[in-house]
């Protein structure tokens, strides 16, 4: 039997990948750069959202095994990633 946290994380990643594939197919169907760019822009929130969700689920699954110090370091790392991704 699989761990419920691992199953949840994998499910979110499969959904995310499916959204990316559907977006690529939509871009091909639209056939215009401006419309494809608009579809691509709508995907901009999917990546960070999936990162946060899967990390939160993973941390919830490991919370009893990690010290507060390690949790703080993990949160700092995630903050740095988000700042790097979302900073204009």
MOPAC internal coordinates of N, CA, C and O (Angstrom, degrees):
PM7 1SCF
backbone

  N    0.0000 0     0.00 0     0.00 0    0    0    0
  C    1.4632 1     0.00 0     0.00 0    1    0    0
  C    1.5311 1   109.43 1     0.00 0    2    1    0
  O    1.2310 1   120.69 1   -46.46 1    3    2    1
  N    1.3038 1   116.29 1   133.54 1    3    2    1
  C    1.4548 1   121.31 1  -179.18 1    5    3    2
  C    1.5249 1   111.33 1   -79.29 1    6    5    3
  O    1.2310 1   121.63 1   -29.03 1    7    6    5
  N    1.2968 1   114.50 1   150.97 1    7    6    5
  C    1.4584 1   121.22 1   175.88 1    9    7    6
  C    1.5251 1   109.27 1   -66.68 1   10    9    7
  O    1.2310 1   120.54 1   -42.23 1   11   10    9
  N    1.3358 1   116.57 1   137.77 1   11   10    9
  C    1.4723 1   119.55 1  -177.14 1   13   11   10
  C    1.5203 1   112.33 1   -65.11 1   14   13   11
  O    1.2310 1   120.06 1   150.18 1   15   14   13
  N    1.3377 1   117.48 1   -29.82 1   15   14   13
  C    1.4599 1   120.19 1   178.37 1   17   15   14
  C    1.5227 1   110.79 1   -70.70 1   18   17   15
  O    1.2310 1   120.42 1   137.80 1   19   18   17
  N    1.3254 1   116.80 1   -42.20 1   19   18   17
  C    1.4635 1   120.97 1   178.64 1   21   19   18
  C    1.5272 1   110.08 1   -64.91 1   22   21   19
  O    1.2310 1   120.63 1   137.14 1   23   22   21
  N    1.3241 1   116.39 1   -42.86 1   23   22   21
  C    1.4604 1   120.98 1   178.45 1   25   23   22
  C    1.5297 1   110.96 1   -60.61 1   26   25   23
  O    1.2310 1   120.55 1   136.73 1   27   26   25
  N    1.3183 1   116.56 1   -43.27 1   27   26   25
  C    1.4733 1   120.39 1   179.17 1   29   27   26
  C    1.5198 1   111.30 1   -63.98 1   30   29   27
  O    1.2310 1   120.68 1   134.99 1   31   30   29
  N    1.3362 1   116.31 1   -45.01 1   31   30   29
  C    1.4645 1   120.06 1   180.00 1   33   31   30
  C    1.5241 1   110.94 1   -62.42 1   34   33   31
  O    1.2310 1   120.21 1   136.08 1   35   34   33
  N    1.3280 1   117.20 1   -43.92 1   35   34   33
  C    1.4628 1   121.03 1  -179.72 1   37   35   34
  C    1.5282 1   110.97 1   -65.74 1   38   37   35
  O    1.2310 1   120.39 1   140.63 1   39   38   37
  N    1.3172 1   116.87 1   -39.37 1   39   38   37
  C    1.4642 1   120.67 1   179.55 1   41   39   38
  C    1.5291 1   110.92 1   -62.29 1   42   41   39
  O    1.2310 1   120.70 1   136.57 1   43   42   41
  N    1.3127 1   116.26 1   -43.43 1   43   42   41
  C    1.4673 1   120.07 1   178.64 1   45   43   42
  C    1.5258 1   110.26 1   -62.59 1   46   45   43
  O    1.2310 1   120.24 1   139.20 1   47   46   45
  N    1.3339 1   117.15 1   -40.80 1   47   46   45
  C    1.4659 1   120.52 1   179.11 1   49   47   46
  C    1.5336 1   111.64 1   -66.75 1   50   49   47
  O    1.2310 1   119.85 1   141.92 1   51   50   49
  N    1.3156 1   117.90 1   -38.08 1   51   50   49
  C    1.4696 1   120.84 1   177.36 1   53   51   50
  C    1.5271 1   110.04 1   -64.79 1   54   53   51
  O    1.2310 1   120.59 1   136.52 1   55   54   53
  N    1.3263 1   116.49 1   -43.48 1   55   54   53
  C    1.4715 1   120.35 1   177.56 1   57   55   54
  C    1.5218 1   110.43 1   -61.67 1   58   57   55
  O    1.2310 1   120.66 1   136.31 1   59   58   57
  N    1.3296 1   116.34 1   -43.69 1   59   58   57
  C    1.4625 1   120.81 1   178.88 1   61   59   58
  C    1.5231 1   111.04 1   -60.93 1   62   61   59
  O    1.2310 1   120.45 1   134.74 1   63   62   61
  N    1.3277 1   116.74 1   -45.26 1   63   62   61
  C    1.4570 1   120.57 1   178.52 1   65   63   62
  C    1.5177 1   111.95 1   -63.04 1   66   65   63
  O    1.2310 1   120.63 1   141.77 1   67   66   65
  N    1.3250 1   116.41 1   -38.23 1   67   66   65
  C    1.4683 1   120.80 1   178.22 1   69   67   66
  C    1.5235 1   110.98 1   -64.83 1   70   69   67
  O    1.2310 1   120.59 1   140.25 1   71   70   69
  N    1.3156 1   116.48 1   -39.75 1   71   70   69
  C    1.4700 1   120.51 1   177.08 1   73   71   70
  C    1.5247 1   109.74 1   -62.09 1   74   73   71
  O    1.2310 1   119.98 1   138.24 1   75   74   73
  N    1.3256 1   117.65 1   -41.76 1   75   74   73
  C    1.4699 1   121.57 1   179.40 1   77   75   74
  C    1.5275 1   111.04 1   -63.34 1   78   77   75
  O    1.2310 1   120.56 1   136.75 1   79   78   77
  N    1.3338 1   116.53 1   -43.25 1   79   78   77
  C    1.4654 1   120.14 1  -179.73 1   81   79   78
  C    1.5242 1   110.70 1   -65.46 1   82   81   79
  O    1.2310 1   120.23 1   136.58 1   83   82   81
  N    1.3219 1   117.16 1   -43.42 1   83   82   81
  C    1.4648 1   120.93 1   178.34 1   85   83   82
  C    1.5279 1   109.98 1   -61.89 1   86   85   83
  O    1.2310 1   120.38 1   138.54 1   87   86   85
  N    1.3104 1   116.87 1   -41.46 1   87   86   85
  C    1.4690 1   120.21 1   178.67 1   89   87   86
  C    1.5324 1   110.66 1   -62.33 1   90   89   87
  O    1.2310 1   120.14 1   139.42 1   91   90   89
  N    1.3302 1   117.33 1   -40.58 1   91   90   89
  C    1.4690 1   120.31 1   178.26 1   93   91   90
  C    1.5243 1   110.69 1   -63.47 1   94   93   91
  O    1.2310 1   120.28 1   138.78 1   95   94   93
  N    1.3184 1   117.08 1   -41.22 1   95   94   93
  C    1.4638 1   120.35 1   178.00 1   97   95   94
  C    1.5292 1   111.67 1   -65.09 1   98   97   95
  O    1.2310 1   120.90 1   141.13 1   99   98   97
  N    1.3214 1   115.89 1   -38.87 1   99   98   97
  C    1.4730 1   119.92 1   176.87 1  101   99   98
  C    1.5245 1   110.11 1   -63.18 1  102  101   99
  O    1.2310 1   120.54 1   137.78 1  103  102  101
  N    1.3431 1   116.57 1   -42.22 1  103  102  101
  C    1.4670 1   119.97 1   178.10 1  105  103  102
  C    1.5252 1   110.98 1   -59.28 1  106  105  103
  O    1.2310 1   121.17 1   135.97 1  107  106  105
  N    1.3367 1   115.36 1   -44.03 1  107  106  105
  C    1.4653 1   119.00 1   179.00 1  109  107  106
  C    1.5257 1   111.66 1   -63.66 1  110  109  107
  O    1.2310 1   120.58 1   140.37 1  111  110  109
  N    1.3164 1   116.49 1   -39.63 1  111  110  109
  C    1.4701 1   120.32 1   179.98 1  113  111  110
  C    1.5269 1   111.24 1   -67.26 1  114  113  111
  O    1.2310 1   120.52 1   139.84 1  115  114  113
  N    1.3381 1   116.60 1   -40.16 1  115  114  113
  C    1.4633 1   119.71 1  -179.42 1  117  115  114
  C    1.5253 1   111.17 1   -66.99 1  118  117  115
  O    1.2310 1   120.41 1   140.17 1  119  118  117
  N    1.3248 1   116.82 1   -39.83 1  119  118  117
  C    1.4560 1   121.11 1   173.48 1  121  119  118
  C    1.5111 1   116.70 1    68.68 1  122  121  119
  O    1.2310 1   119.62 1  -167.66 1  123  122  121
  N    1.2904 1   118.33 1    12.34 1  123  122  121
  C    1.4710 1   121.38 1   178.93 1  125  123  122
  C    1.5161 1   109.09 1  -126.82 1  126  125  123
  O    1.2310 1   121.14 1   -40.30 1  127  126  125
  N    1.3142 1   115.43 1   139.70 1  127  126  125
  C    1.4582 1   120.68 1  -176.38 1  129  127  126
  C    1.5235 1   111.47 1   -62.05 1  130  129  127
  O    1.2310 1   119.96 1   136.44 1  131  130  129
  N    1.3122 1   117.68 1   -43.56 1  131  130  129
  C    1.4667 1   119.57 1  -176.68 1  133  131  130
  C    1.5346 1   111.35 1   -63.87 1  134  133  131
  O    1.2310 1   120.09 1   139.46 1  135  134  133
  N    1.3125 1   117.42 1   -40.54 1  135  134  133
  C    1.4655 1   120.13 1   179.34 1  137  135  134
  C    1.5286 1   111.21 1   -73.10 1  138  137  135
  O    1.2310 1   120.47 1   143.06 1  139  138  137
  N    1.3257 1   116.72 1   -36.94 1  139  138  137
  C    1.4647 1   120.22 1   176.90 1  141  139  138
  C    1.5268 1   110.39 1   -64.32 1  142  141  139
  O    1.2310 1   120.49 1   142.14 1  143  142  141
  N    1.3069 1   116.67 1   -37.86 1  143  142  141
  C    1.4621 1   120.89 1   177.50 1  145  143  142
  C    1.5207 1   111.01 1   -65.36 1  146  145  143
  O    1.2310 1   120.46 1   142.89 1  147  146  145
  N    1.3278 1   116.73 1   -37.11 1  147  146  145
  C    1.4658 1   120.63 1   177.35 1  149  147  146
  C    1.5256 1   110.80 1   -64.52 1  150  149  147
  O    1.2310 1   120.28 1   137.01 1  151  150  149
  N    1.3341 1   117.06 1   -42.99 1  151  150  149
  C    1.4676 1   120.95 1   177.33 1  153  151  150
  C    1.5221 1   109.51 1   -62.90 1  154  153  151
  O    1.2310 1   120.49 1   135.98 1  155  154  153
  N    1.3219 1   116.67 1   -44.02 1  155  154  153
  C    1.4614 1   121.62 1   178.60 1  157  155  154
  C    1.5275 1   111.22 1   -60.68 1  158  157  155
  O    1.2310 1   120.39 1   141.53 1  159  158  157
  N    1.3072 1   116.87 1   -38.47 1  159  158  157
  C    1.4600 1   121.00 1   179.47 1  161  159  158
  C    1.5221 1   111.76 1   -65.92 1  162  161  159
  O    1.2310 1   120.67 1   145.62 1  163  162  161
  N    1.3329 1   116.33 1   -34.38 1  163  162  161
  C    1.4647 1   119.44 1   178.32 1  165  163  162
  C    1.5307 1   111.84 1   -67.16 1  166  165  163
  O    1.2310 1   120.55 1   156.23 1  167  166  165
  N    1.3201 1   116.56 1   -23.77 1  167  166  165
  C    1.4615 1   120.92 1   178.64 1  169  167  166
  C    1.5315 1   112.63 1   -78.14 1  170  169  167
  O    1.2310 1   120.33 1   171.22 1  171  170  169
  N    1.3175 1   116.98 1    -8.78 1  171  170  169
  C    1.4627 1   120.71 1  -174.25 1  173  171  170
  C    1.5275 1   113.19 1   -60.34 1  174  173  171
  O    1.2310 1   119.92 1   152.28 1  175  174  173
  N    1.3229 1   117.76 1   -27.72 1  175  174  173
  C    1.4579 1   119.43 1  -179.48 1  177  175  174
  C    1.5245 1   112.44 1   -89.44 1  178  177  175
  O    1.2310 1   120.07 1   165.69 1  179  178  177
  N    1.3256 1   117.47 1   -14.31 1  179  178  177
  C    1.4685 1   120.62 1  -176.65 1  181  179  178
  C    1.5269 1   111.00 1   -67.47 1  182  181  179
  O    1.2310 1   120.02 1   132.18 1  183  182  181
  N    1.3223 1   117.56 1   -47.82 1  183  182  181
  C    1.4720 1   121.29 1  -177.15 1  185  183  182
  C    1.5169 1   114.02 1   -57.32 1  186  185  183
  O    1.2310 1   119.66 1   123.62 1  187  186  185
  N    1.3307 1   118.25 1   -56.38 1  187  186  185
  C    1.4641 1   119.00 1   179.13 1  189  187  186
  C    1.5266 1   113.76 1   -62.64 1  190  189  187
  O    1.2310 1   120.65 1   145.54 1  191  190  189
  N    1.3275 1   116.36 1   -34.46 1  191  190  189
  C    1.4624 1   119.84 1   178.96 1  193  191  190
  C    1.5263 1   110.52 1   -65.18 1  194  193  191
  O    1.2310 1   120.70 1   135.59 1  195  194  193
  N    1.3240 1   116.26 1   -44.41 1  195  194  193
  C    1.4654 1   120.61 1   179.09 1  197  195  194
  C    1.5319 1   109.84 1   -64.90 1  198  197  195
  O    1.2310 1   120.45 1   138.55 1  199  198  197
  N    1.3239 1   116.75 1   -41.45 1  199  198  197
  C    1.4679 1   120.68 1   177.30 1  201  199  198
  C    1.5184 1   110.80 1   -57.19 1  202  201  199
  O    1.2310 1   120.49 1   131.55 1  203  202  201
  N    1.3201 1   116.67 1   -48.45 1  203  202  201
  C    1.4688 1   120.57 1  -178.80 1  205  203  202
  C    1.5273 1   112.00 1   -64.83 1  206  205  203
  O    1.2310 1   120.45 1   135.88 1  207  206  205
  N    1.3225 1   116.75 1   -44.12 1  207  206  205
  C    1.4635 1   119.96 1  -178.58 1  209  207  206
  C    1.5187 1   112.02 1   -64.40 1  210  209  207
  O    1.2310 1   120.27 1   130.92 1  211  210  209
  N    1.3303 1   117.08 1   -49.08 1  211  210  209
  C    1.4571 1   119.32 1  -177.95 1  213  211  210
  C    1.5245 1   111.49 1   -66.45 1  214  213  211
  O    1.2310 1   120.28 1   142.67 1  215  214  213
  N    1.3270 1   117.07 1   -37.33 1  215  214  213
  C    1.4653 1   120.09 1   177.81 1  217  215  214
  C    1.5191 1   110.69 1   -66.51 1  218  217  215
  O    1.2310 1   120.47 1   137.59 1  219  218  217
  N    1.3234 1   116.71 1   -42.41 1  219  218  217
  C    1.4707 1   120.12 1   179.13 1  221  219  218
  C    1.5288 1   111.17 1   -62.24 1  222  221  219
  O    1.2310 1   120.51 1   137.91 1  223  222  221
  N    1.3262 1   116.63 1   -42.09 1  223  222  221
  C    1.4611 1   120.09 1   178.69 1  225  223  222
  C    1.5287 1   110.18 1   -65.48 1  226  225  223
  O    1.2310 1   120.87 1   135.73 1  227  226  225
  N    1.3155 1   115.95 1   -44.27 1  227  226  225
  C    1.4676 1   120.14 1   178.45 1  229  227  226
  C    1.5207 1   112.41 1   -61.10 1  230  229  227
  O    1.2310 1   120.81 1   136.94 1  231  230  229
  N    1.3160 1   116.06 1   -43.06 1  231  230  229
  C    1.4737 1   119.93 1   178.42 1  233  231  230
  C    1.5254 1   111.52 1   -66.27 1  234  233  231
  O    1.2310 1   120.59 1   143.02 1  235  234  233
  N    1.3283 1   116.48 1   -36.98 1  235  234  233
  C    1.4591 1   119.55 1   177.16 1  237  235  234
  C    1.5244 1   110.06 1   -62.88 1  238  237  235
  O    1.2310 1   120.69 1   142.55 1  239  238  237
  N    1.3308 1   116.29 1   -37.45 1  239  238  237
  C    1.4520 1   120.42 1   178.94 1  241  239  238
  C    1.5141 1   113.48 1   -71.36 1  242  241  239
  O    1.2310 1   120.51 1   154.39 1  243  242  241
  N    1.3248 1   116.62 1   -25.61 1  243  242  241
  C    1.4663 1   120.94 1  -178.59 1  245  243  242
  C    1.5261 1   113.48 1  -105.72 1  246  245  243
  O    1.2310 1   120.13 1  -177.52 1  247  246  245
  N    1.3029 1   117.35 1     2.48 1  247  246  245
  C    1.4669 1   120.88 1  -172.28 1  249  247  246
  C    1.5306 1   112.80 1   -55.21 1  250  249  247
  O    1.2310 1   120.15 1   143.36 1  251  250  249
  N    1.3111 1   117.31 1   -36.64 1  251  250  249
  C    1.4601 1   119.38 1  -178.81 1  253  251  250
  C    1.5287 1   112.61 1   -75.52 1  254  253  251
  O    1.2310 1   120.11 1   167.18 1  255  254  253
  N    1.3523 1   117.39 1   -12.82 1  255  254  253
  C    1.4648 1   121.64 1  -177.88 1  257  255  254
  C    1.5223 1   113.15 1  -102.25 1  258  257  255
  O    1.2310 1   119.99 1   170.14 1  259  258  257
  N    1.3207 1   117.62 1    -9.86 1  259  258  257
  C    1.4689 1   121.31 1  -176.49 1  261  259  258
  C    1.5247 1   110.93 1  -108.62 1  262  261  259
  O    1.2310 1   121.78 1   -36.14 1  263  262  261
  N    1.3080 1   114.21 1   143.86 1  263  262  261
  C    1.4657 1   118.94 1   175.28 1  265  263  262
  C    1.5266 1   108.98 1   -80.42 1  266  265  263
  O    1.2310 1   120.91 1   -15.45 1  267  266  265
  N    1.3259 1   115.86 1   164.55 1  267  266  265
  C    1.4683 1   120.08 1   178.14 1  269  267  266
  C    1.5212 1   110.95 1   -61.29 1  270  269  267
  O    1.2310 1   120.42 1   143.82 1  271  270  269
  N    1.3182 1   116.80 1   -36.18 1  271  270  269
  C    1.4665 1   120.60 1   178.98 1  273  271  270
  C    1.5158 1   112.21 1   -61.34 1  274  273  271
  O    1.2310 1   120.72 1   135.83 1  275  274  273
  N    1.3424 1   116.22 1   -44.17 1  275  274  273
  C    1.4665 1   119.86 1   178.64 1  277  275  274
  C    1.5251 1   111.37 1   -67.06 1  278  277  275
  O    1.2310 1   120.39 1   141.12 1  279  278  277
  N    1.3264 1   116.86 1   -38.88 1  279  278  277
  C    1.4679 1   119.73 1   177.36 1  281  279  278
  C    1.5263 1   111.14 1   -61.66 1  282  281  279
  O    1.2310 1   120.35 1   140.36 1  283  282  281
  N    1.3188 1   116.93 1   -39.64 1  283  282  281
  C    1.4675 1   120.88 1   178.28 1  285  283  282
  C    1.5270 1   110.08 1   -63.94 1  286  285  283
  O    1.2310 1   119.89 1   136.79 1  287  286  285
  N    1.3485 1   117.82 1   -43.21 1  287  286  285
  C    1.4625 1   121.00 1   178.28 1  289  287  286
  C    1.5297 1   111.15 1   -62.78 1  290  289  287
  O    1.2310 1   120.29 1   139.52 1  291  290  289
  N    1.3207 1   117.05 1   -40.48 1  291  290  289
  C    1.4619 1   120.66 1   178.48 1  293  291  290
  C    1.5278 1   110.04 1   -63.56 1  294  293  291
  O    1.2310 1   120.08 1   135.90 1  295  294  293
  N    1.3159 1   117.45 1   -44.10 1  295  294  293
  C    1.4715 1   121.11 1   178.53 1  297  295  294
  C    1.5216 1   111.32 1   -63.08 1  298  297  295
  O    1.2310 1   120.26 1   141.25 1  299  298  297
  N    1.3299 1   117.12 1   -38.75 1  299  298  297
  C    1.4690 1   120.48 1   176.46 1  301  299  298
  C    1.5236 1   110.84 1   -62.83 1  302  301  299
  O    1.2310 1   120.49 1   138.33 1  303  302  301
  N    1.3303 1   116.67 1   -41.67 1  303  302  301
  C    1.4645 1   120.80 1   178.88 1  305  303  302
  C    1.5189 1   112.01 1   -63.85 1  306  305  303
  O    1.2310 1   120.78 1   136.54 1  307  306  305
  N    1.3175 1   116.11 1   -43.46 1  307  306  305
  C    1.4697 1   120.03 1   178.48 1  309  307  306
  C    1.5250 1   110.21 1   -64.53 1  310  309  307
  O    1.2310 1   120.51 1   140.28 1  311  310  309
  N    1.3265 1   116.64 1   -39.72 1  311  310  309
  C    1.4736 1   120.16 1   177.62 1  313  311  310
  C    1.5206 1   110.68 1   -61.15 1  314  313  311
  O    1.2310 1   120.22 1   136.56 1  315  314  313
  N    1.3356 1   117.18 1   -43.44 1  315  314  313
  C    1.4509 1   119.90 1   178.60 1  317  315  314
  C    1.5310 1   111.32 1   -62.23 1  318  317  315
  O    1.2310 1   120.30 1   138.09 1  319  318  317
  N    1.3313 1   117.03 1   -41.91 1  319  318  317
  C    1.4735 1   120.15 1   177.33 1  321  319  318
  C    1.5280 1   110.80 1   -59.87 1  322  321  319
  O    1.2310 1   120.49 1   133.11 1  323  322  321
  N    1.3114 1   116.67 1   -46.89 1  323  322  321
  C    1.4695 1   119.92 1  -177.81 1  325  323  322
  C    1.5182 1   111.55 1   -66.11 1  326  325  323
  O    1.2310 1   120.13 1   140.58 1  327  326  325
  N    1.3206 1   117.35 1   -39.42 1  327  326  325
  C    1.4632 1   120.05 1   177.00 1  329  327  326
  C    1.5264 1   109.99 1   -61.82 1  330  329  327
  O    1.2310 1   120.70 1   137.00 1  331  330  329
  N    1.3372 1   116.27 1   -43.00 1  331  330  329
  C    1.4501 1   120.25 1   178.91 1  333  331  330
  C    1.5127 1   113.56 1   -65.17 1  334  333  331
  O    1.2310 1   120.80 1   143.96 1  335  334  333
  N    1.3327 1   116.07 1   -36.04 1  335  334  333
  C    1.4643 1   120.66 1  -178.49 1  337  335  334
  C    1.5367 1   111.04 1   -77.76 1  338  337  335
  O    1.2310 1   120.35 1   135.81 1  339  338  337
  N    1.3027 1   116.93 1   -44.19 1  339  338  337
  C    1.4645 1   120.98 1  -169.95 1  341  339  338
  C    1.5216 1   114.27 1   -95.05 1  342  341  339
  O    1.2310 1   119.65 1   167.50 1  343  342  341
  N    1.3202 1   118.26 1   -12.50 1  343  342  341
  C    1.4822 1   121.19 1  -178.29 1  345  343  342
  C    1.5311 1   109.41 1   -66.47 1  346  345  343
  O    1.2310 1   120.74 1   -46.33 1  347  346  345
  N    1.3088 1   116.19 1   133.67 1  347  346  345
  C    1.4697 1   120.76 1  -179.19 1  349  347  346
  C    1.4901 1   111.83 1   -87.69 1  350  349  347
  O    1.2310 1   120.10 1   180.00 1  351  350  349

